[in-house]
Amino acid sequence: MKNILLFVGKEFLINHAMSEYVKREAEKKLGPLSSIKYLFEKDKDLFLHLSEAVERYEKVLLITLDSTYATVSKIIATIFEDNLKAIDNMLVPSKAQKIEPKSFLIQEANKEINVLEAAIFEKLPPILFSVEEERSFGYIFDLHKEIIKEKINSLAKSYEVEYILTQEAPELYKLYTYNKKFGDMTTFLQNIKLLLPSNLIIADNIFAYLIERFTALQKRITFAESCTGGLLASMLTKHPGSSKIFDGSLVTYANEIKNAWLGVKKETLEKYGAVSVETVTQMLQGALRVAQADYAIAISGIAGPSGGSKTKPVGMVVIGCKSKEEEIVRVLYLRGDRNYIQYQAAMYGIKLLFEIAKNELF
């Protein structure tokens, strides 16, 4: 299914928080988006751009502002050789099959066009698309990409499903599966779980899954972050219910704070440096002690773009996970810009948690 998210209004281009909110809501309804575009209200080719979107895509989600809604509605009505009518203080094409406050949907042949009038700082109006394609997300741990494909290709063919495999961090892949016309998604997922019982979880989001599992098990986790600057804590607490498994974490950027808050020894920092197995090991110990949690993740590294050296280049990150019985600390050399290195490091921390708590999370 080809779909597109179209923003009409220059404000969306500069208000990244609002645009990301809309994108998240769109993906909840549609799954991965085929295309995202920004159009300006004064674009002389606006009619052409909207016509092309309606022609090329099966589902078109148009996000407007109060200043662009009327223009977009008129263009959509013209494309469908229709007229506008007033309903509940809204101008909507008479062919609209579904109408909610500040949202209408036109269905014709195999196409659906949903126009929403959004407002900054307000909840997004309802997205009205019908969802026909069955889809599922999962995460696969500790297997190489080619081995994963080798294991699931024949199953995907047998049950007529398609999949996309993408890498989130070293040894961690995200799996997106969707049905063909006569596919059997349920049986496919059951079989790959039987094939990979200790490598695969079926979940839309790994953090939401972690919250659900640890809540049921009454387990708690804490973090000690340096180069990721609290990113891991932010990624977890974006999801409801995180307070049931998470009391807090420590962002210890400076060596003095690593020493004062986590108890990392000054001699360790002086001899091995902040980015070292020795320091991360003591960060883990300190985090567990302070939080009295069941698990801790610690991260220290050089996210760049500066700060690297020959022995510790930009992208070197030391990541560890510790329970009361077990501990893993590893050194990675990641590539990308600062934000991408931080993201990979945070996700690898979660990967280590699933490794050390395998019996509880798989």
N, C-alpha and C positions, 0 to 999 in steps of 0.2 A: 504494500500500500504506500503510494507516494503522497506525502503530506508536506505542507509548508506553513510556517508561522510568519506572518507579515505584520510588522509594526508600521503604522502610518502616523507620523509625527516625529519631528526632530528631537523632541524631549526624551523619547525612549532611547535614543542613541547615546545620550549623555547620562541618563539615570540608570546606571547598571543594576542597582539593587531592584528596581521595579521590573526591568526587563528580565532579570534572572528569576524573579518570582513568577512572572507570566510563563516563562519557559518551563519551570518546574510543574506548574499546573497543566500546561499543555502536554507534557510528557506523561503525566499521570493518566491522562485520557487516551493519548495516541501512541505512547511508547516513543522510541527514538524518532526524532524529527528528521525528515529528508533534507529540509532546507530552512534557513532562517534569513529573512531580509528586512532591511529598514528602508522605508520610503519617506520622503519629505512631503509635507502638506502642499507645498508650492511647486512640486515637481510637475513640469508641463507634460510629462509622459506618464502621469499617474494612471490615467485610463488604460494606456497600453500595458503597463506593468501588471495591473489587476486582471486585465483580460488574459494575458499570457499565463498568469498563475491559475486562473480558472480553467484554462485550456490544458495545462500540463499536469496538474495535480488532482488527485482524487478527493483529498480533503484540504480545504484552505481555511486557516484560522486567521482572521483579520482583527487586529487589535488597534482600536482608534482612541483618540481623546475626544472630549466634548467639542473641541474646535475642528475635528476632522471627521466625526461620525456622520454628519449630514452629507458631506461630499462623498464619502465612501459608500454610504447607503444608496445614494442617487446613481453612482457608477455601477454598483452591483445590479440595481433595478434595470438600468439601461442594457447591461450585458445580457440579462435574461429577458429582454424585451417586455419589461414590466413597468408598473407605476408604483409610486409610494402612497401609503395610506397611514393615517394617524391612529395608533393604538396605544392607549395608556401613556399619552404624552411622548410617544416615540414615533418617528417616521420609519416605516418598514416596508419592503416590497410586498405586494399583495400575494405573491407566490410563496411567501415564507410559511413553512409547515410547523415550525416550532418557534414560539416567542416567549421569552422571559424578560424580566426587567433588565434593560440595557444589553440584551442579547437576542439575536434572531438567527435562524438556520433555514437555508434553502437547499432542498434536495432535488436533483434532476438527473435522471439516468443513473450513472455510477458516481456522481459527484455530490459533495456536500460543502457548502460555504457557510461558515459561522462568523458573524460580525459581532464584536463586543465593543462597548464603550467603556473603557477603563478610566479610573481616576487615581492619581498618585495618592498614596497613603490609605487607599480604600481596598476592601476585599474585591477580588476579581469577580465579575458577573459569571453566571454558570456557563460552562462550555457544553454545547448541546449535541455534539456529534454522537451518532450511534457507533458502537464499537463492535465490530464483527470479527476482527482478527484476534485469535487467542495467542497470548504471548507469556513468556516467563523469563525471569532472570535467575542466575545462579553464580556461584564463585567456586573456582577450582584451585586447589592448593598443591604445591610441591610436585608438579608434573611439567615436563616440557611441552611446548605448544604442539609439536609434531606427534608426540605420544598421545596427547588429548584427542587430536583430530583422528588419529588412527583408531582410537577406542570408540569414538562416537559416530564416525562417518557412516558406517553401515547401519547403525540404529536409526540415524536421521533419515537415511534413504528408505529403510523399511517402513517407518511410521510416517513418512511424507511430511517431515518438518524441516525447516531451514534454521540455521544458527549462525551467529557472529561471535567470534572469540577475540577478546582484546585484553592486553596486559595492563594491569593496574599498578603492579610493583613486581620486583623479582620474585618468582615462584608463586605469583598470585594472578589469576586470570578471571575476567568477568565473562559470563556466558549469557548471550541473549538468544532465546529460542522463540520462533513464531511458526504458526501453522501454514501449510499449504491448504488448498481448497478442501481436500479430504484427509487432512492430517489427523493423527491421533497423539496429541500433545501429552495427555495424561499418562498413557502407557509408555511413551518415550521417556518421560521424566522418571517414572518408576524404574525403568530398566537401566538408565544411566546412573541412578542412585545405587542400584544393586551392583553395578559394575565398578563404581568408585565410592564405596561407602565411607572411606576415611579421607577422601579428597574433595568431595563435593557437598555444598549446601545449596538448597533451593531457596532463594530469598531475593526480594526486590532490592533490598539494601542491607549491606553487611552489618551496619551499626544497629539498625532496627532489629535484625536477627539476634545480635549479641545482647541487646537489652532484653528481648523476650526470653532468651535462654538463661541468662544470668539471674533474671528476676525469678524465674521458676526454680532455679537452683539456690537462690538466696546467696549469690556470690557478689563480691564488690571489686571494683578496679580503681586504680589511680594512675596518674602519669607524672613523669618528671621530664620536662621538655626544655631543650636549649635552642637549637637552630630552627626548630619548627614553631617556636614562639607561641605555643598554646593552640596550634592548629588541630592537633589530635583531640583536645578537649572540646574545641568548637565543633568538630565533625560529629562527635558523639552527642553533644547536648543540643544539636539541631533537631533531635528526634524525641518525641514525647515518651515519657517513662524513664528517661536517663537518670533521673534522681534516685530511682530505685536501686541502681547498681553503682552510682558514682557520687562520691561526696565532694571531690575536688581534685586539683592537681597543682603542681608547682612549676612555674616557668622560671628557670634559674639560668639567666643569660650570662651574668658575670660570674667569674670564678669565686669571688667573695660570697656571693649568694649561694652558690653550690656548696660552699663550705658551711655557711651559717645556717641554711635552711635544711640541707640534705645530709650534712655531716661528711661531705667528701673531704678527705684529709688534704691539708695544704701540701704535704710532701708528695702526695699522689699527683696533684695538679702541677706542681713544680717539676716533677721528674718525667711525667708522661704526657702532660697537657690535658686540656679540656676534652679534646677529641681523641679518646683512647678507650680501649677495653677496660682498663683499670678504673678510669673515672666513671664510665657508664655502669660498671658493676657496683660501685659505691652509691651512685645515684639511685639505682634500683633498691638497694638495701635501705637507703634513707627514705625513699618514697613509701615503701611498705611499712616502715617503722612509724612514720608520721601519720599515715592515713589508716593504719590498722586494717588494710584491705587484704583481699585474697590474692590479687594479682597486681603487678605493676609493670608499666612499660616506660622505658627511658630512652631518650634520643639526644645525641650531641654530634654536631657535624659542622661542615663548612658549606653553606648553601650558596655562597658567592654573591655577586660576581667577583669580589675581591676576597682577600684573606687566606688564600691558599699558599702552599709552598711545595717544594719538590717532594718532600716526604709526606705531606698532607695536602693534596691538591683540592681545589674546589670540586665539590661533589662527594668527597669522602664523608661518610656518615657512619657512626657507631650506634647500633640499635640493640636494645636488650629487652627481655621479658623475664619476669621472675614470679614464681609462686612460693609458697612456704616450703615446698619440697624440691623445686627444680628451678634451673636458671639457664637461659640462652643469651649469649651476647655475640653479635656478628658485625663485621666491618663490610660496608658496601661502598662502591664507587659509582655514583649515580650521574646521569647526564641530563642537561636541560638548563633552563634559566632558574633563577632563585625559587620562584613559586612552584615550578614543576618538581624540582629536587625536594622541596619541603613536602609536597603532596606524596611523592613516592616513599619518602622516609616515614611519613605518618601511616600510610597503608601497609608498609612492611612491618611496622610495629604491631598492627592488628594481625598481620599474617603470622608473626611469631606467637601472639596470644593463642591463635587457633592451633598452632603447633604444640604449645606447652599444655594447653587445656583440651587436647584432642578428644579425650574420653568424655568430656562434658559438653563439647560443642558440636560434635558430629553425630 
